[in-house]
Amino acid sequence: MEAHSIKLAMYLPDDTIQLLADPEMLEQVLINLIQNGMEACQHAAEPCIEVIAYLDSNEKDRLWVDVTDNGAGVPDDVIDKIFTPFYTTKKQGSGIG
């Protein structure tokens, strides 16, 4: 990210949180989302990716993790397809990220 001048900001809850999840799978999901964000914001004037983790205000046992970037966003003509298994817009993509 540093080599591409992309800023990474992480906002995590102050509370100690225990999460019941597969750490390797969770790590892979975050890596994939951050890599997608890097590609999406590479042409932005000040590329930035944010990872924000927070507890649900209504359900304190639910953790949300948002990964956002300041790229152009998903084009309207593919927005309905992005959650289709194996769908990709990338030349070398597999659609499993």
KOLDRENLO-31339 format. One record per residue: residue number from 1; residue in one letter; chain; x negated, y negated, z negated of N, C-alpha, C, O, CB in turn. Coordinates in pm, 1 decimal, decimal comma, m for minus. Atoms other than C-alpha are relative to their C-alpha. Glycine has a CB too. Layout:
<pts>
PT balo marvex marvo     n_xx     n_yy     n_zz    ca_xx    ca_yy    ca_zz     c_xx     c_yy     c_zz     o_xx     o_yy     o_zz    cb_xx    cb_yy    cb_zz
PT  NUM      A     A        X        Y        Z        X        Y        Z        X        Y        Z        X        Y        Z        X        Y        Z
...
</pts>
This chain:
<pts>
PT balo marvex marvo     n_xx     n_yy     n_zz    ca_xx    ca_yy    ca_zz     c_xx     c_yy     c_zz     o_xx     o_yy     o_zz    cb_xx    cb_yy    cb_zz
PT    1      M     A    m83,5    118,1      0,0      0,0      0,0      0,0    m88,2   m124,7      0,0    m59,9   m223,1     68,5     95,1      0,3   m121,4
PT    2      E     A     91,1    113,9      7,2   m283,5   m232,1    m83,4    m61,1    m29,7    136,6    m75,6   m145,8    174,9   m110,5     26,4   m102,9
PT    3      A     A     60,7     16,8   m132,3   m441,0   m173,6    258,2     96,7    m67,2     97,8     52,9   m131,1    193,5    m44,5    136,0     55,5
PT    4      H     A   m100,8     59,2    m87,1   m113,3   m286,4    420,5     59,8   m127,0    m60,2    156,6   m181,8     m7,5    110,3    100,9     28,1
PT    5      S     A    m46,7    121,5     69,9    m64,9   m581,3    179,7    147,4      8,9    m39,0    221,7    m88,7    m28,5    m21,9   m123,3     88,3
PT    6      I     A   m137,0    m19,4     46,2    260,7   m434,3     49,1      0,0     m1,9   m152,4    m72,4     73,7   m217,2     60,0    133,7     54,7
PT    7      K     A    m11,2     11,7    145,1    353,6   m534,6   m303,3     92,9    109,3    m52,3    198,9    134,2      5,1     52,1   m141,0    m40,7
PT    8      L     A    m84,5    m98,5     67,2    490,6   m262,1   m531,7     31,7    m53,0   m138,7    m58,5    m79,2   m218,3    m69,5    140,5     m7,5
PT    9      A     A    m44,2     45,0    131,9    693,6   m375,6   m830,3     80,9    112,0    m63,1    169,4    170,2     m0,3     84,0   m132,1      9,2
PT   10      M     A    m72,1   m105,2     71,7    814,4   m129,5  m1090,4     60,4    m59,2   m126,4     m7,7   m125,8   m204,3    m93,8    119,6    m34,3
PT   11      Y     A    m72,0     46,7    118,0   1073,5   m210,3  m1353,3     58,7    122,4    m68,3    145,8    189,9    m13,5    111,9   m104,3     37,3
PT   12      L     A    m41,0   m119,8     72,9   1124,7     59,6  m1614,4     63,1    m40,2   m132,0     27,7   m143,8   m188,1   m120,0     94,4    m23,6
PT   13      P     A    m62,1     31,9    128,5   1342,6     67,4  m1925,4   m104,4     m2,3   m111,6   m203,2     71,1   m108,2    110,9    101,6    m32,9
PT   14      D     A     89,6      6,2    115,7   1173,0    m26,3  m2250,5     15,2    123,0    m88,7    m77,9    161,8   m159,3     27,2   m126,5    m81,4
PT   15      D     A    m28,5   m115,7     84,7   1334,3    272,7  m2419,3    m80,8    121,4     45,1   m115,1    135,1    162,6    150,3     32,5      2,0
PT   16      T     A     58,7   m128,7    m34,4   1165,6    609,2  m2434,4    113,7     87,0     51,6    215,9    103,6    m15,1    m73,6     66,5   m123,5
PT   17      I     A   m106,8    m78,0    m63,1   1367,6    828,6  m2202,0    m51,0    139,8     29,9   m160,9    157,5     82,4     50,4    m68,7    129,9
PT   18      Q     A     30,5   m137,3    m37,6   1366,4   1203,3  m2168,4     92,1     36,4    114,0    213,2     15,6    107,0     16,2     98,8   m120,6
PT   19      L     A    m75,0    m33,1   m119,1   1475,5   1327,1  m1830,6    m13,0    148,9     27,1   m123,7    202,5     32,3    m48,4    m82,6    120,6
PT   20      L     A     m0,6   m141,2    m33,0   1575,7   1683,1  m1753,3      5,8     11,7    151,8    112,8      1,3    211,7    119,8     74,5    m67,9
PT   21      A     A      8,7     m7,6   m146,0   1456,2   1724,2  m1393,7   m127,5     74,0     37,5   m218,3     89,3    m44,1      2,6   m142,3     64,6
PT   22      D     A    121,4    m62,9    m52,3   1202,2   1905,9  m1181,4    m98,2   m112,2     32,5    m74,7   m188,0    126,6     30,2     89,6    127,6
PT   23      P     A     91,8    113,1    m19,9    903,0   1668,0  m1204,2    m62,8     m3,9    139,4    m84,8   m112,0    194,0   m109,6      5,1   m103,2
PT   24      E     A     60,4     m1,9   m133,4    751,1   1781,6   m874,1    100,2    m43,4    106,4     64,0   m115,6    199,3    m53,6    139,9     32,4
PT   25      M     A   m102,2     40,9    m95,8   1078,1   1740,0   m684,0     30,2   m149,5    m12,8     45,1   m219,2     87,6    128,4     82,2    m20,5
PT   26      L     A    m24,7    141,7     22,8   1141,8   1400,4   m842,7   m114,9    m84,3     55,2    m92,5   m188,6    116,7     19,2    m27,6   m149,9
PT   27      E     A    117,0     69,5    m53,3    789,2   1292,0   m756,3      5,7     m4,3    152,5    m22,2   m108,4    212,1   m129,8     68,7    m46,8
PT   28      Q     A     m5,2     m5,2   m145,9    835,8   1404,3   m394,1    106,6    m93,1     55,2     85,1   m159,3    156,7     26,1    142,3     46,9
PT   29      V     A   m106,5     90,7    m43,1   1164,0   1215,2   m362,3    m48,6   m144,4     m6,4    m27,7   m221,0     87,7    126,3     18,3    m87,3
PT   30      L     A     49,3    137,2     13,8   1001,4    896,0   m492,5   m108,2    m30,8    102,3   m110,3   m140,0    159,1    m53,9    m23,1   m140,8
PT   31      I     A    103,9     19,1   m102,5    699,9    940,6   m263,6     65,3    m23,1    136,2     27,2   m115,5    208,1    m95,6    123,1      5,8
PT   32      N     A    m67,7     13,6   m129,1    930,1    986,4     37,4     70,3   m134,5     12,6     61,4   m199,6    116,7    100,7    112,8     19,0
PT   33      L     A    m71,0    128,1     m4,8   1141,2    682,0    m50,0    m97,4   m117,2     10,6    m71,7   m212,7     84,0     88,5    m16,4   m124,2
PT   34      I     A     98,8    107,5     m6,6    835,0    464,0   m104,5    m68,2     m2,3    136,5    m91,4   m109,8    191,8   m104,7     16,2   m111,2
PT   35      Q     A     58,5     m4,7   m134,6    676,1    583,0    221,3     96,8    m56,0    104,2     55,9   m130,5    193,3    m38,9    144,5     36,7
PT   36      N     A   m100,1     55,8    m91,8    999,8    506,5    406,5      6,8   m151,7    m15,4     16,9   m224,3     83,6    139,1     62,9    m25,8
PT   37      G     A     m1,4    143,7     25,3   1002,6    164,0    242,5   m120,2    m69,8     59,3   m108,7   m180,7    111,4      6,0    m26,7   m147,6
PT   38      M     A    121,3     57,6    m58,6    644,9    101,2    352,9     16,5    m18,7    150,7    m21,5   m121,8    206,1   m122,0     89,5    m29,5
PT   39      E     A    m22,9      9,6   m144,4    740,9    173,2    712,8    105,0   m106,8     31,3     91,6   m181,7    128,1     44,4    136,5     56,7
PT   40      A     A   m110,5     92,3    m26,1   1059,3    m31,9    688,7    m39,4   m146,3    m16,8     12,9   m232,2     54,2    115,3     31,5    m91,6
PT   41      C     A     31,7    141,0     27,2    898,3   m349,1    553,4   m134,6    m43,8     56,5   m182,5   m152,4     24,0      1,2    m24,7   m148,5
PT   42      Q     A    132,7     33,8    m50,8    570,2   m345,0    743,8     m2,1   m127,9     82,7   m107,7   m189,8     96,1    m52,7    113,4     82,5
PT   43      H     A     m3,3    121,6    m81,5    685,2   m635,9    964,1     59,3   m119,1    m75,7     77,6   m226,5    m18,3     79,9     24,8    126,9
PT   44      A     A    m52,6    109,9     80,9    826,7   m846,0    679,8   m113,0    m98,4    m31,6   m229,8    m60,2    m38,5     64,8     53,9   m131,5
PT   45      A     A    100,2    103,5     28,8    649,6  m1173,7    600,6    m76,7     31,6   m128,5   m199,1     19,4   m132,5     67,3   m138,0    m11,6
PT   46      E     A     61,8    m38,1    127,5    581,8  m1064,2    241,6     58,0    134,9    m41,0    149,2    140,6   m123,4     24,8   m109,2   m111,7
PT   47      P     A    m58,6   m132,0     26,5    645,9   m688,2    231,2     m4,5     37,1   m148,1   m105,8     19,2   m215,8    m72,4    106,2     81,1
PT   48      C     A    m10,7    m34,2    142,2    763,4   m565,3   m106,3     92,5    120,0    m16,5    195,6    130,7     49,9     52,1   m121,1    m83,0
PT   49      I     A    m82,4   m114,7     38,9    899,7   m242,3   m250,2     20,0     m8,8   m150,2    m74,1    m35,6   m224,9    m66,4    137,4     41,6
PT   50      E     A    m30,6      1,4    142,5   1072,5   m229,8   m586,4     57,5    134,4    m42,4    142,0    192,3     25,9     98,3   m113,7    m33,7
PT   51      V     A    m55,1   m119,6     63,2   1137,9     71,9   m805,4     56,4    m46,4   m133,6    m16,4    m95,2   m220,0   m109,2    115,1    m17,9
PT   52      I     A    m67,4     47,4    120,7   1391,9     m5,7  m1074,7     71,5    118,2    m64,1    157,5    180,4     m1,7    100,5   m116,0     32,2
PT   53      A     A    m66,2   m107,3     74,6   1494,6    250,4  m1336,0     75,8    m64,3   m116,6     22,7   m150,7   m186,4   m104,2    107,7    m51,4
PT   54      Y     A    m80,2     59,1    107,0   1774,2    170,1  m1579,1    105,7     99,0    m46,5    148,6    187,1     28,0     66,0   m131,3     46,9
PT   55      L     A   m106,4    m83,0     55,9   2026,4    335,2  m1804,9    134,5    m59,9     37,1    151,9   m181,7     35,4    m13,8     12,7   m154,1
PT   56      D     A   m134,9     43,5    m32,9   2389,7    317,2  m1701,8     59,5    m71,5   m120,8     53,1    m20,2   m232,5     88,9    120,4     42,9
PT   57      S     A    m54,6     77,4    112,9   2560,5     52,3  m1914,2    122,7     66,7    m61,3    153,1     43,6   m178,3     36,2   m141,3     45,5
PT   58      N     A   m118,3    m68,9     52,1   2872,1    270,0  m1950,8    m31,3    139,1    m53,5     29,9    185,1   m149,9    104,9     10,4    107,6
PT   59      E     A     36,4   m135,9     39,4   2709,4    610,4  m1980,5   m149,2      1,4    m32,6   m231,9     16,3     57,4     34,5    103,7    113,0
PT   60      K     A    140,5     12,9     40,9   2385,3    584,0  m2178,8    m83,9    123,8     29,4   m206,6    118,8     20,0     m7,1    m30,3   m146,9
PT   61      D     A     75,8   m120,7    m30,5   2290,4    939,7  m2083,4    m26,0     13,7    150,9    m72,8    118,0    196,6     74,7    123,2    m52,1
PT   62      R     A     19,9     m3,3   m145,9   2274,8    851,7  m1709,7   m106,9   m101,3     39,0    m95,1   m220,7     11,3    133,4    m29,6     75,6
PT   63      L     A    109,2     84,9    m46,4   1954,9    715,6  m1560,0     14,3    m22,8    149,9     36,2     71,5    226,0   m137,8     63,2    m33,2
PT   64      W     A     m3,8     36,2   m141,4   1960,6    532,1  m1227,3   m139,6    m42,8     41,5   m210,1   m108,8    m34,8    104,1   m113,3     27,5
PT   65      V     A    127,4     45,1    m55,3   1653,8    481,4  m1010,1     29,9    m55,5    139,1     73,8     17,4    228,1   m107,2    117,1      5,3
PT   66      D     A    m19,5     65,4   m129,5   1679,0    231,2   m724,4   m136,3    m25,1     62,0   m227,3    m73,9     m5,0     80,1   m133,5    m14,7
PT   67      V     A    121,0     31,1    m75,1   1407,1    208,1   m460,3     45,3    m88,2    116,0    121,2    m44,2    202,3    m75,7    131,7     50,5
PT   68      T     A    m40,7     94,3   m102,7   1446,0    m99,4   m240,0   m122,2    m61,1     67,3   m231,8    m63,3     11,3     88,9   m109,7    m59,8
PT   69      D     A    106,7     70,8    m70,9   1238,5   m280,7     19,4     63,5   m119,3     71,5    185,8   m130,0     80,0    m75,1     94,8    102,0
PT   70      N     A    m51,9    117,0    m69,3   1270,1   m605,2    210,6    m15,4     12,4    152,0    m38,2    m86,3    221,9    m70,8   m125,3    m49,5
PT   71      G     A      3,9    m26,0   m143,6   1263,7   m445,6    554,2    131,1    m37,2     66,4    221,9    m89,7      2,0    m31,8    146,0     26,8
PT   72      A     A   m117,2     38,5    m79,8   1521,1   m494,0    828,8    125,7     78,2    m36,5    236,4     32,1     m8,8    m29,6     19,2    146,6
PT   73      G     A   m116,4    m80,4     35,2   1749,0   m220,7    697,0     30,5    103,5    105,4    m34,6    108,5    209,8    120,2    m88,0    m21,2
PT   74      V     A    m38,9   m107,7    m90,5   1917,1     72,6    865,6     90,9    m58,8    108,2    189,8   m124,6     75,8     71,9    116,4    m77,4
PT   75      P     A    m84,7     52,4   m107,7   2061,1    m16,1   1208,3    142,8     53,6     m9,6    165,1    167,6    m50,3    m59,8     35,5    136,5
PT   76      D     A   m142,0    m36,8      8,9   2441,5     m9,4   1227,8     33,8    127,4     77,3    121,0    203,8     35,7     85,6   m113,7     51,4
PT   77      D     A    m34,9   m115,5    m82,7   2441,8    256,9   1499,8    m46,4    134,0    m58,7     m8,9    239,4     m7,1    m59,3    m17,2    137,2
PT   78      V     A     43,3   m125,9     61,5   2272,1    514,6   1273,7     39,6     12,5   m147,0     16,1    116,2   m209,0   m149,5     13,6     12,2
PT   79      I     A    m32,5      0,7    143,7   2403,1    423,2    928,0     85,4    120,0    m41,1     67,5    173,1   m150,7     72,9   m128,9    m36,3
PT   80      D     A    m87,4   m113,1     34,2   2667,6    699,6    937,9    m69,5    134,6     12,8    m13,9    236,5    m27,9    122,6     m1,1     88,0
PT   81      K     A     70,0   m126,1    m25,0   2407,2    962,8   1031,7   m113,9     27,6    m98,0   m166,0    139,1   m101,1    m54,3      0,1    139,6
PT   82      I     A    124,3    m14,7     76,5   2129,5    907,0    777,7      3,1    109,4   m106,2   m102,8    155,3   m148,9    m32,6   m129,2    m65,4
PT   83      F     A     m5,6   m107,8     98,8   2254,2   1166,5    529,5     30,8    135,7     63,7     55,2    233,4     m7,1    104,8    m32,0   m105,6
PT   84      T     A    m17,0   m126,0    m70,5   2300,9   1434,3    794,4   m131,4     77,8     m7,7   m236,3     24,0     27,7     43,2    m23,7    148,6
PT   85      P     A    124,9    m77,5     10,2   2048,2   1714,8    731,0    m74,5      4,9    133,3    m14,9     27,7    238,6     29,7    142,9    m47,7
PT   86      F     A     93,3     m6,3   m113,5   1751,0   1704,3    971,0     16,3   m113,8    100,3    m46,0   m110,9    206,4     17,1    130,4     71,6
PT   87      Y     A    m11,5    116,8    m87,5   1860,6   1374,3   1128,0   m117,8    m93,3    m27,1   m151,4   m119,5   m142,6    136,3    m74,0    m22,1
PT   88      T     A    109,7     95,1     16,0   1572,0   1136,9   1189,2     m0,6    m98,8    115,1     46,3    m68,8    224,9   m135,0     72,9     m8,5
PT   89      T     A     19,7    100,2   m105,3   1498,4    820,7   1383,0   m146,9    m11,9     35,7   m184,8    m93,1    120,2     54,8   m136,5    m43,9
PT   90      K     A    145,5      8,0    m20,4   1123,5    881,7   1374,6    m48,4    102,9    100,6      1,8    215,2    105,1    m73,4     19,4   m132,4
PT   91      K     A     56,3    m91,8    m99,8    920,3   1037,2   1656,1    m52,6    127,7    m63,3    m26,6    237,5    m14,1   m111,7    m68,3     77,0
PT   92      Q     A     61,8   m115,4     66,5    732,9   1265,8   1418,8     80,2     44,0   m122,2     30,1    122,5   m202,8   m143,7    m33,3    m41,6
PT   93      G     A    m79,0    m32,5    118,5   1013,8   1294,5   1162,5     67,6    134,9      9,1     93,2    186,9    117,7    103,2   m105,5    m23,0
PT   94      S     A    m69,6   m127,9      5,8   1179,7   1613,4   1048,1    140,7    m14,7    m56,3    223,1     75,9    m43,7    m78,9     98,7    m83,7
PT   95      G     A   m132,3     22,2     57,7   1479,9   1462,3    872,1     21,0     66,9   m133,7    133,9     73,5   m182,5    103,6     47,2     93,8
PT   96      I     A    m16,8    m65,8    129,7   1410,8   1645,2    547,9    m53,7    m87,0   m113,9    m53,3    m44,4   m229,4    m70,9    136,2      0,0
PT   97      G     A     54,5     89,8    102,6   1257,0   1348,4    362,6    107,0    m57,7    m85,6     78,1   m135,3   m176,7    m78,4   m111,0     62,4
</pts>
